Amino acid sequence: MWDKKKSDTPQAAAPDATGWLGSSLHVKGDITGTEDLLIDGSVEGLIHLDGRKLTVGTTAKLTADINAHDLVVYGSVKGNVRATGRIEIKKDGSIIGDLTTAQIMIEDGADFKGSIEIAKSAAEEAGKDVSPRAAAAGAGAKSI
């Protein structure tokens, strides 16, 4: 019965989000977890989602350092962000802080102030580091 009406809010953009912090909720402290999270309220502290996606809704105001796999920002974030996957700042989204990520997308109309460091994902680095070592070890073994 509620599937018939679709909403244009970020919740519709993130249907796989399993955790949700509503717009009337205010958290002071650390948030850690191993599932995707959608925040519409306010958070002050550290957010650490082990290899998961954080979506910052249009009404969200975060003053937090963030560690996650992916970050999608529709609202406001003040703090440093480390994403092993991708950071997306949507139209009307805002980040003030330093970003470290493998991929970045900033839409027209988004606000960003800080620095961006593009770092390869941990999986890519691990795969590439093993190959040269294996090749060097193999070459060393043949020359002895």
MOGI-V214213 format. One record per residue. N is the residue number from 1. RES is the residue in one letter. PHI is phi in whole degrees, -180 to 180 (999 if undefined). OMEGA is omega as a letter, one per 20 degrees, with the letter a starting at -180 (* if undefined). D_LAST is the distance of its C-alpha to the last C-alpha in Angstrom with 1 decimal. Layout:
[[N RES PHI OMEGA D_LAST] [N RES PHI OMEGA D_LAST]]
//
This chain:
[[1 M 999 r 73.1] [2 W -91 r 71.1] [3 D -74 a 68.5] [4 K -72 a 71.0] [5 K -99 r 70.9] [6 K -105 a 67.8] [7 S -104 r 67.3] [8 D -95 a 65.8] [9 T -81 r 64.5] [10 P -59 r 60.8] [11 Q -59 r 61.2] [12 A -68 a 61.4] [13 A -77 a 58.3] [14 A -129 a 56.4] [15 P -68 a 57.5] [16 D -85 r 54.3] [17 A -67 a 55.1] [18 T -99 r 55.8] [19 G -108 a 56.9] [20 W -144 r 59.7] [21 L -113 a 61.3] [22 G -67 a 64.7] [23 S -67 r 66.4] [24 S -90 a 68.8] [25 L -95 r 66.0] [26 H -127 a 64.8] [27 V -117 r 61.8] [28 K -116 a 61.0] [29 G 142 a 57.7] [30 D -93 r 54.3] [31 I -120 r 53.7] [32 T -129 r 50.6] [33 G -176 r 49.9] [34 T -126 r 47.8] [35 E -138 r 50.1] [36 D -62 a 51.3] [37 L -141 r 54.1] [38 L -115 r 57.0] [39 I -114 r 58.9] [40 D -114 a 62.3] [41 G -94 r 63.5] [42 S -118 a 62.5] [43 V -138 r 59.6] [44 E -123 r 58.9] [45 G 147 a 55.6] [46 L -113 r 52.1] [47 I -119 a 51.2] [48 H -129 r 47.9] [49 L -112 a 47.4] [50 D -63 r 44.1] [51 G 67 a 42.7] [52 R -122 a 46.2] [53 K -103 r 48.7] [54 L -112 r 51.4] [55 T -113 r 54.4] [56 V -101 a 56.8] [57 G -69 a 60.2] [58 T -63 a 62.9] [59 T -95 a 64.9] [60 A -77 r 61.9] [61 K -133 a 61.6] [62 L -109 r 58.4] [63 T -116 a 57.7] [64 A -158 r 54.4] [65 D -86 a 50.6] [66 I -125 r 49.0] [67 N -126 a 45.7] [68 A -157 r 45.4] [69 H -77 r 43.5] [70 D -128 r 46.2] [71 L -135 r 49.4] [72 V -122 a 52.4] [73 V -117 r 55.2] [74 Y -104 a 58.8] [75 G -106 a 60.3] [76 S -122 r 59.5] [77 V -130 r 56.4] [78 K -121 a 56.3] [79 G 152 a 52.9] [80 N -85 a 49.2] [81 V -125 r 47.4] [82 R -124 r 43.8] [83 A -123 r 43.3] [84 T -76 r 39.9] [85 G -107 a 41.4] [86 R -139 r 44.4] [87 I -116 r 47.5] [88 E -122 r 50.7] [89 I -108 a 53.7] [90 K -82 r 56.6] [91 K -53 a 59.8] [92 D 73 r 61.9] [93 G -81 a 58.9] [94 S -147 r 58.0] [95 I -131 r 55.0] [96 I -119 a 55.2] [97 G 156 a 51.9] [98 D -92 a 48.2] [99 L -114 r 46.1] [100 T -129 a 42.4] [101 T -158 r 41.6] [102 A -85 a 39.4] [103 Q -140 r 42.5] [104 I -136 r 46.0] [105 M -137 r 49.3] [106 I -121 a 52.5] [107 E -77 r 55.6] [108 D -58 a 58.5] [109 G 94 r 60.9] [110 A -82 r 58.3] [111 D -114 r 58.1] [112 F -147 r 55.0] [113 K -138 a 54.7] [114 G 152 r 51.4] [115 S -119 r 47.8] [116 I -125 r 45.3] [117 E -115 r 41.6] [118 I -89 r 39.7] [119 A -123 r 36.7] [120 K -65 r 34.6] [121 S -65 a 35.3] [122 A -59 a 33.2] [123 A -66 r 32.2] [124 E -65 a 31.0] [125 E -63 a 29.0] [126 A -63 a 27.4] [127 G -66 a 26.5] [128 K -76 a 25.1] [129 D -71 a 23.1] [130 V -71 a 21.3] [131 S -60 r 20.2] [132 P -63 r 18.4] [133 R -66 r 16.6] [134 A -64 r 15.6] [135 A -65 r 14.5] [136 A -66 r 12.5] [137 A -65 r 10.9] [138 G -66 r 10.3] [139 A -66 r 8.9] [140 G -64 a 6.5] [141 A -68 a 5.6] [142 K -72 a 5.6] [143 S -81 a 3.8] [144 I -83 * 0.0]]
//
